[in-house]
Amino acid sequence: MGLLLIIKLGEDKYETKEYSDTGTLLIVRKDMKGEPDYSIEGDGFVVEFKDGEIYTVDVFDPKVASQVRERFYLQV
């Protein structure tokens, strides 16, 4: 099973945080606060949702984060 996420980072809604010491990646929606409604966990990542929208994408596996960086150009 595959998962395709399209997040428009250029609209200033999301902030991308890269942690070079751990090799992980976190994408957070800036205008949302509080606890997420639900989450989906995959191999090396978690996507959290609130009010039907993506709240955070936490790529906690350095290998998966590396693949995300190789395939996508993220500009914040």
C-alpha positions, 0 to 999 in steps of 0.5 A: 500500500502506498501513501501520497501526500501533497502539502502546499508549503508555499502558502505559509501554512506549514513550517518545515523543521529539519533536525540534522543531529537526528536526521529527522524531519517535521512538518507542522501546520502553523495555525493549528493548536491543541491535540490532533483528532487522529493519526496514521502511522507508517514505516518511519512516519506519523501523519496527524489530522485535526478538523479534517486537515493535515496537522503534522507530518513527523518523519522520525526514521532518518532513512525515510527522511532522507528519501523524502529529501531526495524526492522533494524540494521543500522551500519554506 
